[in-house]
Structures are given as C-alpha cells and as structure tokens.
Amino acid sequence: MDDTQRRIDAAPLPVARELRRRRNLILQFLRFVRLNWTMYRLARHHH
C-alpha cells in the first residue's frame, strides 16, 4: 500500500520565520543571483 499521503501528513510544517524568509523578495533575488553566479562559474570553468 502506498503511504505517500501518510508521510506528507507527518512532515513538519514550516514555522512563521521560515515562511517570512520564503516570501521575502529581496532574499529570493539574492538566492537567484547566487545560484546563477555559481552556474556561470561552473560553465566558465569547464569550457
């Protein structure tokens, strides 16, 4: 029997601080820039 739903129900819910961090557009933008910078460096290093 598939226990996917039971595992989803048992997963911890994020606290209010985590939800605020996820909704913060400035932090999202900084994470986006960091991720793209990392990918750029990897691409430049391997080509």
C-alpha positions as CSV (number, residue, x, y, z in Angstrom):
1,M,0.0,0.0,0.0
2,D,1.2,3.5,-0.9
3,D,2.0,5.5,2.2
4,T,2.8,8.8,0.4
5,Q,-0.1,10.7,1.9
6,R,0.7,9.5,5.4
7,R,4.3,10.6,5.0
8,I,3.2,14.0,3.7
9,D,0.8,14.4,6.7
10,A,3.6,13.5,9.1
11,A,6.0,16.0,7.6
12,P,6.8,19.1,9.8
13,L,5.2,22.4,8.9
14,P,7.4,25.4,8.5
15,V,7.5,28.0,11.3
16,A,6.4,31.6,10.8
17,R,10.0,32.8,10.5
18,E,10.7,30.3,7.7
19,L,7.5,31.3,5.8
20,R,8.5,35.0,6.1
21,R,12.0,34.1,4.7
22,R,10.5,32.3,1.8
23,R,8.2,35.2,0.9
24,N,10.9,37.9,1.1
25,L,11.5,39.1,-2.4
26,I,14.9,40.5,-1.6
27,L,16.2,37.2,-0.3
28,Q,14.7,35.3,-3.2
29,F,16.5,37.7,-5.6
30,L,19.8,37.2,-3.7
31,R,19.4,33.4,-3.8
32,F,18.7,33.7,-7.6
33,V,21.8,35.7,-8.2
34,R,23.9,33.4,-6.1
35,L,22.6,30.3,-7.9
36,N,23.2,31.9,-11.3
37,W,26.7,33.1,-10.3
38,T,27.5,29.6,-9.3
39,M,26.3,28.1,-12.6
40,Y,28.2,30.8,-14.5
41,R,31.4,29.9,-12.7
42,L,30.9,26.2,-13.3
43,A,30.2,26.8,-17.0
44,R,33.3,29.0,-17.4
45,H,35.5,26.6,-15.5
46,H,34.5,23.6,-17.7
47,H,34.6,25.3,-21.1
